[in-house]
Amino acid sequence: MLTLCVLPVLLCQVWSSGEPHHNKEELHVQALYPWRNRGSGVVRVKRDWIIPPIRVLENSKQIPEDLVQIKSDKIFTSEVIYKLEGPGVDQEPKNLFEIDDQTGVIRSKRPLDREKYNSFTLKAFALSTSGERLENPTTIEIVVLDQNDNRPSFTQAQFVGTVPEFSVPGTSVMSVLATDADDPMTENAALSYSIIGQETIPPNAITKTMFGINNETGAIYTRDVGLDREVVKSFRLKLQVADMGGIGLTREGVAIIHVSDINNNAPNFSPASYSMRAVENRKDYEIGRVNVTDRDDRGTGNWEAKYFISNDPNGNFAIATDRATNQGVLTVVQPLDYEAQSEHVLILKVENVNPLSNKAPNLPVSTASVVVTVVNENEAPRFREDPLQIVVPESVVPGTLLKTNIAFDPDDSTLRYEISRDPERWLDINKDTGDITAKRTFNMRSPHIKNNIYHAGVRVTDAGGLSTTATVAITLKETNDFPPQLFPLSGSVCRGAGKTHPGMVLTAVDEDFPPQAAPFIFEMPDDFSVNWTVIQVNDTHAVLRPVVELEEGEYAVTVLVSDSGSPALSAYAQVNVTVCLCNPYGDCKSEVGAFSGSSVGISFFAVIIIIVSAVLLLLLLLLAVAVTTCGRRHHIKKGTGLLIGESEDDIRDNVFNYDEQGGGEEDENAFNIDLLWNPHDAPSTPGSYYPGAGVPRGKQPLRKDAPHNLPSPTYPRRPPADPTDIEDYINDGLEAADNDPNVPPYDTALIYDYEGEGSLAGSLSSIATGSSEGDQDYDYLNDWGPRFQKLANMYGSC
């Protein structure tokens, strides 16, 4: 068992053991090995020692210093080696402690700092020479004792607080705080606060001590009355904190206390009277500013002013606050009229945005007077109304006065009037008086009239050149200018077959507008009321019908129609009515039925005969045309003995491809060129016959659509081995083909637009015409390239 050996402790244990007769050797053994029983056979129970913490003073200068010695009871049986492990030995922080491996003495190697490590827990081992553990490890705790080696320190370099002005004594302002790195359980960290100095901003504003501090908590409070922000803005307190309850180490600090503002000063006008000028007829512009003073904190609601105008019944003025300067900005918001009022006296009041504190002096609200002089300026003339309303009948007589006294000038200037817009040119105006008169009669059908209103424009200008325009709205009242018209003026009614025709519907129209038009009144004159009657259907329609049975035929009936105008206008209309027979449905029979059922006019059978005759005539005409067409197939040309069209391959029965300029004989779509020659152009030659007819035929023209065996250029035969030369290979082939005269297409003589026997149109081909074998010069074709050189050779030899 390892034991802890400290000389004083061992001595106390020896003297307190109650066995004073032991010799020195026995005392030594008992002190080091107290668990052994060296008595007369009484056996003790083996137990571990509880080793109290070893206290070591920090910052000790006795280095190295023996702290404690441990021993093992195995020392009497074998050699023991002591080892020490833990923080401060082989763990961080290293090399603070060590142990003598032979004696078991533990020493401190360097001074200890409690603020870094306040305790260490180590383990001691007893080992044999072979390294075998002889005992269970013993825990050794080393506690570092504190010394007052750290000054207290404020947590902030400068503390800042505020206190309202006029605060009563005892008002809490702020708290300061300091710390001490020494052991808080000792007097070394017991702090005490104090105020050791006071300064004011501005300097020397107050000399008495205004603040106190709780020496234990650091709470700062007011001590006296008289905090006025208008007198002192801030305080600078010099603080001190000391440990060991105020008698130890000290440290100084600073606290800044600002005196916050309360609204204890009302704003005041400075000066209290103002004079300003305002131009009439203008608005929304500044005419001047007023000033106020306020001792409260600038830029706060205690300083910012609000202005009021107490006597502006018409609301012509407004006042606002300039937040930067706190001035009152007076503006005109409604135009002023010099002629109506040339001067305005305004009374202004001012107060703060924030309400006044109850600690402010009880003074009346500050007021100021402002005299505003209105400056006269030339004003534009004004119309008495806009638009100018005029109501007249449309049939107004030219020269009629329509409107007078339409404008005035506020400055009593001379005015000049003119028409600015009059699309129909119906109006005239007196340039001096402005009287508007009718220049011509109005027309309700004008496209410029909308909803019976005609719009024009007038302009008035004063002597200073200012002008104003207004709209003239002329409401036209409809007058009864046109009589009503009746339509249709012709119709029919039927009779007989037990049915009665409902009559002929008549409609009346009027170019006038209501109320000068419908409803219309339809009447029958006395001369016609015996056989005819007219029945009103609605406001615009009536029915004309006979009242007696009338014979078929046409009748002229006169109808009178009147409108509802004031005065009413009437018109007579002659209606041509055809009386006819009724079919079973009560309508007039058709024309055919009328013919077949009437003894008057052409009979129905006569009409049938006429229609059949016309059809037969048309058939005969078509037959004659067909016979004439068939006879042309076997027509023999006089004087030639040639029979055209005997063969089934008659060229007139073939489909001709016109505008064919292709590859001659190699063109598979073309017909045999022999069938395209015009017989008139073929000269007679003995021994020549038409194929299959046994009839002599003329000499055929020389064909020039075959090559002349000219030498051909050399074509490239093998493609290039390098793909980059393929372009040259293709270009060489194209150049050889363009210069080869022995490849198609060849020039072929074609007959265009040949229409058979009797056609007066000749061939369109210049090759087959008589002029082609004349004295035509084709040498210019040699300059057009290889192909045209071939063509020049063909035609130049003819």
Secondary structure, DSSP 8 states (H G I E B T S, - for coil): -EEEE-HHHHHHHHHTSS-TT--HHHHHHHHH-TT---SSS------------EEEETT--S-SEEEEEEEEGGGGTS--EEEEESBTTTBSS-SSEEE-TTT-EEEE-S---TTT-SEEEEEEEEE-TTS-B-S--EEEEEEEE--S----EESSSSEEEEEETT--TT-EEEE--EE-SS-TTSGGG--EEEEEEEEEESTTS--S--EEE-TTT-EEEE-SS---TTT--EEEEEEEEESGGGTS-EEEEEEEEEEE--S-S--EESSSEEEEEEETT--SEEEEEE-EE--S-TTSTTT-EEEEESS-TT--EEEEE-TTT--EEEEE-S---TTT-SEEEEEEEEEESS---TTS------EEEEEEEEE------EESSSSEEEEEETT--TT-EEE---EE-TT----EEEEEE-TT--EEE-TTT--EEE-S---TT-TTEETTEEEEEEEEE-TTS-EEEEEEEEEEE----S--EEE-SEEEEEE-TT-----EEEEEE-SS-TTSS-S-EEE--TTTTTTEEEEE-SSSEEEEEESS---SEEEEEEEEEE---SS--EEEEEEEEEEEEB-TTSSB--HHHHHHT-SSSS-HHHHHHHHHHHHHHHHHHHHHHHHHHHHGGG-B-TTT--BSS-STT-GGGS---TT--S-GGG-TTS--GGGGS-GGGS-EEEEEE-TTT--EEE-------S-----------S--SSGGGHHHHHHHHHHHHHT-TTSS--------S---TT-------TTTSGGGGSS---GGGGGG-HHHHHHHHHHHT-
